């Protein structure tokens, strides 16, 4: 179920939402798809991760990272606060595209850097592998949205 949700948030729903947006109202495709990748990939994904990491940090420490040391839960809780804050900005993007896409870029950069770090890690489980590559997709898609915003300027 976890992998399905991640794939929906970072691949399927942004494409569907962006396509509907373009069909209904047109616009710069880079910006439009960037908006929807920011909403789904940064917004819903980081809010969900943040809430999960705050309420049940062991899902991340044990389920994704394979760490059994209970001391790691405090770090994951604090990561959850950061994820929640960046995710809330991502949720605002469709309503405030002028500045929202740039604010959501912080979450995309965070995800992209985490993805790069995960790429270099050996022995990843399937959940971590999916998170790794979808983090990088979000970075690229939101980055292209920022480029679309600048070009549309």
C-alpha positions in Angstrom: 0.0 0.0 0.0 2.8 2.4 0.9 4.5 2.1 -2.5 1.2 2.5 -4.3 0.5 5.8 -2.4 4.0 7.1 -3.2 3.7 6.3 -6.9 0.2 7.9 -7.0 1.6 11.1 -5.3 4.7 11.4 -7.4 3.9 10.0 -10.8 0.2 9.5 -11.6 -1.8 12.2 -9.8 0.5 15.1 -10.9 0.2 14.0 -14.6 -3.6 13.6 -14.3 -4.1 16.9 -12.5 -1.7 18.8 -14.9 -3.4 17.3 -17.9 -6.9 18.3 -16.7 -5.6 21.8 -15.8 -4.1 22.3 -19.3 -7.1 20.9 -21.0 -9.5 23.1 -19.0 -7.5 26.3 -18.9 -4.3 26.1 -20.9 -1.1 27.7 -19.6 2.6 27.1 -19.7 3.0 23.3 -19.5 6.2 23.6 -17.4 4.5 25.8 -14.8 1.2 23.8 -14.8 2.9 20.5 -14.3 5.3 22.0 -11.8 2.3 23.3 -9.8 0.7 19.9 -9.6 4.0 18.1 -8.9 4.5 20.6 -6.1 1.0 20.0 -4.7 1.1 16.2 -4.9 4.8 15.4 -4.7 5.8 18.0 -2.2 2.5 18.9 -0.5 0.6 15.7 0.1 3.7 13.5 0.3 5.6 15.6 2.8 2.5 16.4 4.9 1.8 12.6 5.0 5.4 11.8 5.8 5.6 14.5 8.4 2.4 13.4 10.3 3.6 9.8 10.1 7.1 10.7 11.4 5.6 12.8 14.3 3.1 10.2 15.3 4.9 7.0 14.6 8.6 7.6 13.8 9.4 3.9 13.8 7.7 3.6 10.4 10.6 5.6 9.0 13.4 4.4 11.2 12.6 0.7 11.0 10.3 0.4 7.9 12.3 2.5 5.5 15.8 2.9 6.9 16.1 -0.4 8.7 17.3 1.3 11.9 16.2 -0.4 15.2 17.8 2.0 17.6 14.9 3.8 19.5 17.1 6.9 19.9 16.7 7.6 16.2 13.0 8.3 16.7 13.7 11.8 18.1 15.6 12.7 14.9 12.8 11.3 12.8 10.3 13.3 14.9 12.2 16.5 14.1 12.4 15.5 10.5 8.6 15.2 10.6 8.3 18.8 11.7 10.4 19.9 8.7 8.4 17.7 6.3 5.1 19.0 7.7 6.2 22.7 7.2 7.5 22.2 3.7 4.5 20.0 2.8 2.0 22.7 3.9 3.7 25.1 1.5 3.3 22.6 -1.3 -0.4 22.3 -0.6 -0.8 26.0 -1.1 0.7 26.0 -4.6 -2.5 25.6 -6.7 -4.1 28.5 -4.9 -1.0 30.7 -5.0 1.0 29.7 -8.0 2.9 33.0 -8.3 4.9 32.5 -5.1 3.8 29.0 -4.1 5.9 27.2 -6.8 9.1 28.9 -5.5 8.2 28.1 -1.9 7.5 24.5 -2.8 11.0 24.4 -4.4 12.5 24.2 -0.9 10.7 20.9 -0.4 11.7 19.6 -3.8 15.3 20.5 -3.1 15.2 18.7 0.2 13.6 15.7 -1.4 16.2 15.7 -4.2 19.1 16.0 -1.9 17.7 13.1 0.2 17.3 11.1 -3.0 20.9 11.7 -4.0 22.0 10.5 -0.6 19.8 7.4 -0.9 21.2 6.7 -4.4 24.6 6.3 -2.9 23.4 4.0 -0.1 23.8 0.2 -0.7 21.4 -2.4 0.5 18.2 -0.4 0.2 14.9 -2.2 0.7 12.1 -1.8 -1.9 10.4 1.1 0.0 13.6 3.0 0.2 14.4 2.4 -3.5 10.9 3.8 -4.5 11.3 6.8 -2.2 14.8 7.4 -3.6 13.8 7.6 -7.3 10.5 9.4 -6.7 12.3 12.0 -4.7 14.5 12.7 -7.7 11.4 12.9 -10.0 9.8 15.5 -7.7 13.0 17.6 -7.7 13.2 17.6 -11.5 9.5 18.2 -12.1 9.2 21.1 -9.6 12.5 22.5 -10.8 11.0 22.6 -14.3 7.9 24.3 -12.9 10.1 27.0 -11.4 11.8 27.4 -14.8 8.3 27.7 -16.4 7.4 30.4 -13.8 10.5 32.4 -14.6 10.0 32.0 -18.4 6.3 33.0 -18.0 7.5 35.8 -15.8 
